[in-house]
Amino acid sequence: MRKVLNILMGLLTVFSIASCNKDFLNTAPKSLYSENVVWSDPALIQTFVNNMYRGIGYSTAINFMSSFVDETDFTPDWGTVDFNKSLLTADRIPQWKDGNMHDNMLTWGNLYTQIRSCNIFFAKVGEAKFDNSLTDGKTMKDRLKGEVFFWRANYYYYLTSLFGGVPIVTKVYGLTDKFNVPRNTYEECIKFIAQDLDSAAYFLPNVQFQSGDNRGRVTKGAALSLKSRVLLYAASDLHNPSKNTAIAASHPELLGYTAEATAARWQAAKDAAKAVMDLGIYSLYKGTPDPAGNNYGDIFLLNNTSEDIFTRFFISKIGENWDAYSPGQFVGPNGYHCWGNNCPLQEFVDSYEMADGSKFDWNNAAHKANPYANRDPRFYASVLYEGASWRQRPTDVVQYDAVNKIQVGQIGNVVGGTFTMMNIGSNPASGCDTRQGQIENWNGTYSGYYMKKFIDPTVDASFFKQECPWRYIRYTEILLNYAEACIELGGAANELEAKKYINMIRSRVGMPDITDTGAALKARYRNERKIELAFEEQRFFDVRRWLIGGEAYTGGYKAQVHYIVPAGTVLTGYRKADGSTWGNPEIVKAGLTGHERVWDNKCYFFPIMRDEMNKNDKLIQNPGY
């Protein structure tokens, strides 16, 4: 009976509350905002735009884009091996689409979701009321319009780079609308992107540093720089009808231009890069020569440099699981209790020139005997290798390495031509940064290298996150874009102009000037771009737009490091008590078994996923899928 009375009392209480406040069921939740509220409040409109900055992620999540091309190897695999064997289908883009890393955001569905947000903004912002006060020389309304023009262009840039021509959507579709829209031509897409970027540049301030809250927002320089990149890519061989016939035989208008006009496109690319240079805002960070490479390495560790055009800032207190910004933890050596992912490949390391500007060559006895001596200073700023000095070891690892030098080798003897690893006590005589060492060996490198670029050596990455910004665009890229356009236009004057800026970049690290001409100059430029922009999300697209997939996706190589000692040697550690090694290491370029690369020309473009094809019967699939 008491239970029944309690229920009745509860119901009476509910009804009495309802009778006192008849609208309590219509109370707006405090954690959500209605559409009308958002577009009547400038602060909420800015928050809406802020979310667009998360729409493309950032490279230094757990799986770098560099591991989807010939720069690095993603140690856990998770599908990258299949990706690099060209095993892409309309049902699966291995690890890219189904992985937990930022490239999962660079997919058809996510990019169009972000574009829809941009289109909502443009449909609603005309109704919004802003005051006319100026910050960094622009009203808030104009600045936000400029930012959204930039982001819509950026999303379409990724779509066209990955898929070719895509549907240009500027209206806001609802859940009940039919979305049957054909792909626009590649040329139409590039024109649309360029127009959006021109609009962005018109509305955006030159800089957004006067107000601390606006640091990291896009600027006029960022818009013009992205236009430089877009037009450079568009002018390249992948979209040139005289070069891409084997790739774009069917529906060439979706994958490139149909009219030659190649010189005009390269001139547009040159002019776009020059427009950024003429702003007079940016310069090479410490352009004076520094053979030690610090002028280069420090760029990626400092909070602000003179060549930053568009950066994303981080604070260490923010955690986002395995999509967090924690590059030190993700790529650091396992001998520092880090995870050892995205390890440089041997073929990438081979691309670094000797300090005198000559090519590194395994057939050169001096080079082979000491492959890490006298190399381009950017190598030492970007890669950790056998014997490279690094930060203080954790306390539990000091017993294996008291001198803080990378250990990726093995110690043993050779019997009958076969290397046999020895023991140090009861443990394998293998470095503590290997997969046979004593420290979390499952996280060890397969390639014999670790990434150093971007990693703050003052932070113990096994416990703390660093706060170094990620640079989406820096001024060096613009100078390289300009040089490439000059080379492609040809002629003595253009080649001299190209070498002026290439040598300016090389001079910063004390590398000698290049003097090549013609095809040799183009090859030197391409290698220079590969090295200077290493791991910065350029190489993936460069390989495709230059139509060199067959060259880049071959092999998959590692450094095999052996110290050979006489049989019977009693090993007391990976190094001797005085810190010296057990002789000179024998370093060999060897195949990375199980991580081989295979190229299929279909992979110059991604497949449109089957679920998207099923939703829109006007879409045409890319060739090979």
N, C-alpha and C positions, 0 to 999 in steps of 0.2 A: 504493500500500500504506500509506504514511504517513497519507494522508487517511482510510482505513478505520480505522486504529488510533486516530486522533484522535476519530472518531465514537464508537468503542467505549468509549474512555476517558471521553468525555462522558456516555454513557449510564450507565456504572458509577458515575460521580460522582453523577448524579441519583438512582440507586437506593440508593446508600449514604446520601445525605441523607434519602431517604424512610424507610430502615430505621432511622435514628437518631431521626427525628421523624415518626411515622406521621400526626400531625395537622397537618402543615405546610400542607396544602391547605385546611384549615379555619380557618387563622389569620384573625382579624378584620382587615380593612383599617384602617389607622390614621387614614384620612381620613373614615371613615364610622362611624356608631353604630347598633347594632341597636335595635329598638323597645324591648326590655326594658331596655337600658342607659339610653336617653333617659328613660324614665318612672321610673327609680330614682335619678335624679340631678337635684336641684333646679336646678342651674346649666344643665343641658341643657334642662330644661323651660322655663326662662326664655328660652333661646336659641330654642326652638321658638316661643314667643310673640312674641319680638322680630321674627321674620320676618313676622308679621302687619302690622307697621307699614309694610312695603313694599308692602302689598296694594292701595293706591289711588294710589300715586305722589304727585306734587305738581304744581301748576299750572305752575311755571316751568321745565318741560322745554322743548324747542325750540318746540313748538306749544302756545300757551296756549289754555285753554278759551274765553277772550275772543274768539278768532278764529272761533268757531262760533256767534257771536251778533253783535249790532250794536255791539260795542265796538271791535274791532280787525280789521285785515286781515292775513292770513298771507301774506307776500310771495312765498314759493316756490310757493304753492298746494297741491301734493301731494294734491289732492282736496277741500280745504276749499271751493273755489268750488262744486263739485258739491253738497257738503253744504249750503251756504247757498242753493242753488237747490232744496232739498228733494228731491234725487235719491237718496233712500234706498230700498233694496229689501231683500227677505229674503236677498239674496245679497251685499249690499254696503252698508256704512255708510261713505261716503267719508271717508278719513283717520282717522276716529274709531276704527274697528276695524283698519284695515290700515296705520295710520301708526306712526311711531316716536316716540311722545310719551305722556305719562302717561294720556291718556284711552283709550289702547289697553288700559289696565288696567281701565277702567270698562266692561267688556263682560260679557255673560251668562256666558261660560265662565270667565273669570278670577275673577269675583266668587263663583261657586259653588265654584271651587277653593279660594278663601280660606275660604268657609263650611265646606267639608269639614274644613279644618285646625282650625277652631273646634270642630266636632263631635267630631273625634278627641280634642282636649284634654279636653272634658267627659266623654268615654267613658273616658279613662285617668287623669285627675287624682285620682280617688277612691282609686286604688291607691298614689299617690305619697306618700312620707314627707318632710315638711318639719319644721323646728324651729319653735317658737312664738315666736321673738324678733320684736320689733316694729320696723318701719322706717316712719317717717311715720305711726305709729299703727296700722299694719295688719301682719298676718303676711304672709309672702311668698305663701303659698297663697291667701289671700283676695285679695291684690292682683292676682295673676295671673288668678284667676277673674273679678275685676271687669274687667280689661283685655280678656279674651276675650269677655265679655258685651258690652262696648262695641263690639269689632270686628265681632262677628257682627251686631249691630244696624246698624252703619255700612255694612256690605256690603249688607244688605237695604234700607237707606235709599236707596242708589244704585240698586239694582235696581228698587224701587217708583217712584222718581222718573223712571227712564228707560222702564220697561216697564209700570207699573201693577202689579196683583196678580200675584204669582209663586208657584211652589211653595215652601211653607215646609218645609224639610228640616232635621231635627234628628238623624237617624241617619247612621251612616257607611256609605256604599255601597261595596262591593268591585267588582273588575273583572268578576266573574261575575254580579253582581246585575242584575236588570232595573230600569231606572229609568223606570218609567211612572207619573208622578205628575202630577195635574192642577194647574192654577193655583189658588191660594187667592184669595179675594176681596180687593180692596184694603183693605177694612175689617179683615179678619182679619190682613193683613200689618202694618198700622199698629198694631194692638193688640199683636201679637207683638213688634214693634220697641220699643214703649213699655215692655213688660214686661222685655225684655232690658236696656233702659237703666235702669229702676228697680233691677234686680238689680246692674247695674254700679255705680250710685251707692251702693248699700248696701255693696258690698265695697271700693270704692276710697277712698283717703284724700282729704281736701279738697285737699291740695297734695302734690307730690312733690319739693319743693325742698330738704328737709333733707338728703337724700342726693344728692350731685352726680351719681352714676351714674344716678339715676332722673329727672333733669330731661328733659322732653320726653315722659315717659310720660303716659298719660291719667289723669285725676283725676275725682273726684266732680263737680266743676264742668264738666268736658268732657262727662260723661255727661248731666247735666241740660241743658247747652247744646244738645247734639245732639237731645235730646228736644224742646226748644223749637223747633228748626228743623223737625223731622219733623212736629210737630203744627201748626205754622204752614202748612207746605206742604199738609198734609192738609185743612186748613180752607178752602183757597183755591178759586177759581172752577173750576179744572180738574177738581176732584173733587166739585163741588157739583151735585147732580142737577137743580137748577133753572137752572143755567148751562151745563152741558156736554152737553146733549142732542144737539147737532150733531156732537159728537166721539165720544160714547159711546152711540150709538143701539143698537148690538148689544152684548150682554154688558156692560151698564153696571156690573155688580157687580165686574168686573175692573179698571175704570178709575177708579172713584170710589165714593162712598157711594150707596145707593139710598133712604135715608130723609133727609128734610130735616134737621132738628136742627142747622141751620147755626149758630145762636147758641151752642149747647152746645159745638160744636167750636171756635169762636172763643174761648169762655171757657176751654176747656182749653188753648188756645195761649197765652192771656194768663197763665194761672196757671203754665204751664211756664216762661215767660220770667221771671215774678216770682220763681219759686223760685230761679233763678240770681242775680237781683238781691239777694234776701234772704240769700244766703250771706255778703254783706259782705266778700268777698275781692277783688273786682275793681272798678276805677274807670276812667273815661276818662283816658288818658294826657295829662297837662298840660291839664286842662279849661279853664284860664283863657284868655281870648281872645288869639290871636296872628294878626293880619291878614296876616303874612308867610307863613303856612301851614306853618311849621317844626314846630309841634306835631303836625301831621298827617303830613307827609312823614317825620319822624324815626321814627315808629312802625315803619316797615318796614325801617329800617336798624339799629336797636338790637338788642342781643342779648336784651333783657328789658324789658318795660314793664308797667305796672299793669293793662293791659287784655288781656294775653295769657291765653287760656284753654287753647288746645291749639296747640302749635307743633312744627315739625320743625326740628332743628338740622343744620348741615352743617359739614364742614371742607373747606378748599380742596384738600387733598391727594387727596381721593377723586374719581376721574373715572369717568363712566359713559357715555362717548361722547356721542351726541346726546341721550341721555336724562339727561345730567348736570344738576346744579344750577349753571347758569352764565348767569343771566338777563342780566347785563351784555353778555356776548358775543352772546347770541341776539337781543337786541332793540336793542342800541346802534346808533348811526348808522354807516353804512359809512365815513364820513369819519374814524372812529376805528378803522378796520379791524375793525368788528363786523358782524353779519350782518343787521341791519335787519328782523327779523321782528316780527309782532304789532304793527303800527303803528296807532295810534288813527285811527278813521274821523272824517270831518268831522261827520256827524250826531251822533256821540257828543260831540265837542268842543262842538257847539252846545248840548248839554244843560247845560253849566255856566252858571249865572246870572251876571248882572252883580254887581259888588260890593255894589250897593244892594239886591239881592234881586229885581230885575226880570229878565224873560226876555231873553236875547240874541235879536236879530232882524236878519236880513240886510236887511230892508226899512227898517231904521232907518239913516239916512245916517251918523250918528256911529259906530254899531256897525260898519257895513260899512267905513268908512274906516280903522278901527284895531281889528280884531276881537280882538286879544289884549290890549287895555287894559282895566283895571278889571274883571277877572273874579273869580269866586269863587277865593280863594287855593288851593283844592284843585286847580284847573286847573294852576297854576304848579308844584305839587308832583307832578303826575302826568304831564304831557305836555311834550315838547320840540317847539318850533315855530320858525318862521322868526325868527331874531334872538335866540332864547333863549340865555342864557349857559350854558356847560357846562364840562367839565374841560379841562385843558391838551391841546392837539392833539399827536398823535405828531410826532416830529421831522421825518419826511418829509412831513407835511401842513401844517406851519407856513407854508410858502411860499404856501399857498392860503388860510390863515386864521390871522392873527397875533393875533386878538382873542378866539378861543375862543367863537364864536357860531354857532349852528346855521344851515346854509345849505341851504335846500330850494327856492330860487327860480331864475329864469332872467332874464337881462338881454337886452333887445332893443328893437326899435322896431316901430311899427305902421304898415303901409302898406295903404291900402284896407280898413281894418278888420281886418286879419289881423296877428297878432303873429309876428314873425320873430326868432328868437334870433340874437344876434351872436356874435362870437368874442373871446376874450382871447388874443391872439397866434394860435396855431394851434389852440387848444382851444375847445370850446363854452363860452359864457358861462353856465355852469350851476354851481350850488353844489356843493361837494365832498361834500354829503350827499344828492345826487340820483342818479338812474340815468343821467344824462348827464355826471356829473362825472369827475374824474381818478382817484378812489380807489375801486377795487373796485365799479364802478357796478352790477354785477349784484346787489349786496346793498342797493341803495338803496330807499327807501320809495316806494310808489305813492301813498300817501295825503297826503303832505306833512307827516307828523308822525312822531315816535318816542315810545316809552314812556319815562317818567322814573321813575315809581313803582316801588319795589323795588330800584332800581339804585344801588349804592354808588359815588358819584362819586370816592372816594379810591382806587379800584382800577382799574388799567389792564386792562380786561376782555379785551383782545386777547391778553394773556399770562397773566393770573391770574384765579382764581375768587374770588368774594366768599364771605363766610361768614354773611351775614344770614339769620336763620331765615325759614321760610315759615310763615305763620299760617293754620292751618286754621279756627280759630274765635277771634274776639276780641270783647271785651265790647260794643263798639259795635253789633255785629249783634244782640245780645240786647236792647239798648235799642230798636233799630228793630223787632225782632219784637214787642216789647211794645206799641210805639206802633201798629203795624199792626193788632194784635188789638183795641186800643181803638177805632181808627177804624172797623173792620168791625162792632164791637158797636154803635156809634152812641150818640147821646145827648150832651148838653152836657157832662156830667161826664167821660165817656170821651174826648171830643175835647180837653178841656182837659188831661187827663192825657197824651194823645198828644203834644200840642204842647209840653208841659213837657220831654219827653225829646228830641223832634226839635230843639227850640231849644237844648237843652243841647249837642247834637252840633254844631249850626251855630255856637254861640257860641265853640267852641274855635278856629275859624278866623276869627272876627270877622265872620261873616255875620249879618245882622239876623234878628230873630225872624219867624216866619210867624204870620199871624193868621187864615188861611183857615178855612172851615167846610165841612161837607158834601162834595160831589163835588170841589170845588176843593182841599180839604184832602187828600183821597185822592190827587189828581194831584200835589200838592206833595210828599207823602210818598214817592210812587213815584219821583219824580225825585231826591229827597234820598237814597234808598237806592241808586239807580243811581250817583250821584256819589260818595257816601261809600265804597261797597264796590266801586268801579271795579276791574275786572280780578281780583277776588278769588273767582271761580267762583260768584258769586251770580246775576248777570244772566241767564245761560243758563237757570237754573231759574225765575227770577222771570218771564221772558217767557212761559214755558209755563204756570206755575201761574196767572198772571193772564189767560190766554187773549188775549194781545196779539201773537201771532206775526205776524198780518197787518200790524200797525203797525211792528214791529221789523225784519222782514225785507223791507224795501223799499229801493230805491235802491242804496246803496253809493257814498259821496261822498268827494271829496278836496279839499284846498286847493290851488288853482292860484295860484302866486306869481310875479308878473311885475314887474320894474323896467323902466319905459319911459324910454328916453333918445332924444335926437334922433339922426337918421341922421348918420353921420360921426363920432360920438363915439368917441374912442380909449379903450378900456377897458384899465386897467392891472391889474385884478384884480377879484374879486367885490365887494370893497369898495375905496374910495379909499385912498390912502396913509395918511390920518389915521384910518382905521377907520370912517368914515361910509359910508353906503350911497349908491347912485346915485339919490337921490330916495326918495320914499315908495313902498313896494310896493303894487301893486294885487292884492288877494287876493280870489279868487272861489271860491264853492262850485261844484264841477263834478262831473259824473258820473265814476265810476271804471270806465271801460270794461273789460269782461271780468271784473269782480268784482261784478257786480250780484247782488242778493238777491231771491229769489222764495220765497213761503211756500205750503205745502200743509198743510191741517189734519191730515193723517195724522202730521205730524212732531211733534205734541204728545207722541207716544209713539214709541219706537223699534220697529222690527220685531224679532221673534224670528227669529234666523238660521235659514235652511233646514236646516242640519245639525243644529241642536237640535230642530227640528220633526220631522225624520226619526228622531231617536233616541228621541223621546217622543211617541207618537201620542195622548196625552191632552192635549197642549198646544193651546190655542186662539190663533190668530194675532191680532195687533192689527189694527184696522180700517185699510183702505187698502193693506194689503200682501198 
